[in-house]
Amino acid sequence: MQSISRYLVSNNNTVVIDWILSDEREYRKVYQRDLKVYRGIDNDIQFVVKNADQKPVDISLYKAWFLAMYKGKELIRQQATILDDGSSTTLRGKLSVNVSENLLLDIPHSALDYSIYLEDTNEDKTITYADTQYGVCGNLLVVNCGLPQPKSSIEITNFSDSGDLKISDASNAEPGINGNDALHTATIYASNFAGDLVMQGTLHDSLDNTTKWFDIETVTLSNEAEPKIVNANGVFSYLRFKYDTTQANGSIDKILLRN
């Protein structure tokens, strides 16, 4: 039996502020570790602001801002929470940033730069550094492995004419990842549509004019104001949808399919 440790720890980081003019330092932090945030959860990150001698400084009268960017383009701007109360030595220099699940939803890149600056009561800004070598930006890695997000639905919008029938483009039903059973869910968006929409499947590995299709599910719509959902179980190679224009009115705007 394998026995493996996992760790529940706070995400603590140090940033440096140049409020000491002297270059005499007892300690030089030459680099900052990469900062990792995870999709699917709220990431609470703590920073402590220190001077060049690694002593926490009082930031209780300041606001702090956390920025994340990709190639100079700002993607996240989040005001930090100042934990420093001006009296407690254990909280001196500390601030907290919450990089929420929602903030990371639309971040397209996995490797970003981040920085933190302070703002005083006069709205004058002071930059902090990731190390004592005056490196302003640290590395921020957006990671998917903690709580992977659901994959995007397949969007079907194109229906081709085939005599009196309207037939959608075929979509891969992904039989290779579904074992011996699978659930396929389709959400139908229609405009004043009244009639039957048929979900069809095939077991053929490739598509051409000789492909044999069979009916899986039929859903009846009656000028539905809300999207209509249809579910089907089974392992298929491809799926498509069709309706008979002589027995239906209106149009299908789009179908979202998830296998």
N, C-alpha and C positions, 0 to 999 in steps of 0.2 A: 504494500500500500504506500502511495506517495504522501508525504507530509510536507506541505509547502506553506511558508509564512506569507501573510499579507499585512500591510501596514496602514493604520489609520492615523494620519498625522496632518498638522496644519501646513498650509502652503505659505511659508514665510520667506521673505526676500529682503535684501538690503539695497538701498540706493544712497548715493553720496551727494551732499550739497557743499558747494564751495563758499562757505562763509568764513573760512580761515585763509588769510592772505599768504601766510607763511608756507614755504614748500617743505618744511621740516616735518616729517611724518615717521611715526614708529612702525606703521603697517601700511602696506599697499595692496589693495585688492585689485589684481590685474585682470580679472574677467568676472562676468556675471553668468551664472548658470542659465540655461534655457528655461523659460517659463512655459509650462504646459497647461492648457485649458481643454476641457472635454465637452464635446457636443452632447446634448441630451440632459444636462444637469446645470444647476447654477454653481458657478465656480467662485468661491470666496477666497481671496488672496490677500495676505497681509504683507505690508512693507514697513520697514523701519528706516527713517531718514537719519543718516549719520554724517558727521563731519569727516574730514580727511584722516583724523586720528581714530576713527571707528567709535566715536562717542555719540550716542543719540542726542539730537538737538530738539529744542522745544518748538513744536509746530502748532500749538493749540490755538493760535490766533490766525491761522491760515486756512484757506480752502486748498484742496488738491484735486488735480484732474489727471485721469488716466486716458492715454490716447493709443490706439492701435492703427497701424497703417500698412499699406502694401505699395511699394515703390512710390512713396510720398503721398499717396492718396489716402485720406482719412476714412477709416471704416468704422471705428468705434470711438466715441467720446463719452466718458463716464465720470461723473463726479465721485470722488472717493469720500469715505466716511473718516473723519479725523477721530482717532481713538485717544490721542494725547489730550489729557484734561488739564495740563499745565502744572500739575502738582505731583502726580504719581510717577515715580522713577521707572516702574515696570512698563508703563504705557508711553513713556517719553519717546517722541519721534515716530510713533506708530500710526499707520493709517490702513484702511481696509478698502478693497475694491471688489465689487460683486459683478463678475462677468456672467450675465444671466444666459439661460438656455435660449431665450428669444434673440438676444444679441448675436448669437452664433449661427442662427438659422440660415442667414443669407450670406455668410462669409464664404466666398468661393475659393479662397486660398488657404493652405495649411501652414505656411511659414510667413509670419508677419513680423514687423518691428513694433516695439512699444516704447513709450516714454511717459514720464510723470513730471508735471510742473506744479509749483505752489503759487498761490495768488494771495497777496496781502489785502488789508482792508482798503487800500487805495487802488486795488485791482492791478498792481504791478506784479509781473510774473517773474518767477525764479525757476530756472530749469534745474532738475536733479540729474545726476549721472549714474550710469549703471556700474561704474567702477571708478577708481582713482586715476585712471588714464584719460579722463574727460570724454569717455564714450557715452553719448546721450542715449542712444537706442539700445535696448535689449532685444533678445530674440523671443518671440511668442509663437508657440506651436499649437495649432488647433488640431486636436486628436479625435478620431472617430471611434477608436477601439473600445472606449469605456462603455458607452451606450449607443451602439450603431443606430442610425436613423432608418426608418422605413424607406425602401426604394420608391422612386417616383412612379406614379401610375402611367400606363400607356394611354396616350390621348388619340382617339380616332375621330377624325373630322371629315375624311374624304369618302364619299359614296359615288360609285360609278354606275352608269346606266347599263342594264342588261335586259333588253326588251322592256317589260312592265316592271321589272325589279330594280330596286336600288340596293347595291351590294357594297359593303365597306371594304377597305383595304384589310388584308389578313394580318394578324398579329401573332407573334411567336408566343405559344402557351407555355414555353419553358419546361418541357417534359423531363429534362435531365435533372432538374433540381427538386422534383416533386414526388419521387419514389413511385409507389403504387396508388397513391391517392393525391388529390389536389383540390383546393377550393379556388374557384375563379369568381371574382365579383366585378360586376359592371354597373356603373352609375350612368343613367341615360338622361341627357339634357335635351328637351324637345321644345319646339315652338308650335303651339296649337295643333299638336299631333294627336290624331285619333286613328287607331288601327293596331295591328299586331307587328311586333318586332321580333325576329327570330335570331337566336344565337346559334351559330353552326360551328362544327368542328371537323377536323380531319386528322387521320393518323399517318398521312403521307409525310415523308421526311423533306420533300421539296415541293414547290408549287409550280404548276403549269396548267395548260388548258384541260389536261386529263385528270386533274385532282378531283377525287370524290369527296363531297361534303355531306354531312348528315346533321339533322336538327338535334339540338341539345335542349334548349329551353325556349319557350314562347312567352313573351310578356305583352299584355294588352294595355295600351295607353288610351286615356280618354281626356284629352286636353289637360294633361296634368300641369298644375302650377308649380309643383316641386319636382326635383329630380327623382327618377324611379330607379330602384335597385333590383338587380336580378343576380342570383347566385347559382352556380353549377359546380357539381363535383365530377371529377374524372380527369384522366391523364390524356391530353391531346397534343398534337404537334403544333397546330395553328387554330386560331379562332377568328371568326368574322361574324358580321351581322347583316341581315337583309330585311327588306319589307316590300310589299306589293303596292305599287302606286295606284292600282285600280281599286284597292280595298282600304286605302289609308289616305288621310288628309293631313296637311301640314308637313313639317320637316324635322329631321333630327339634327340638332346643332352640334353635339359632340357626345362621345361615349368615353368615359374613363374606365380603364380595365386594369385590374391588379390580379396577378396569378399567385 
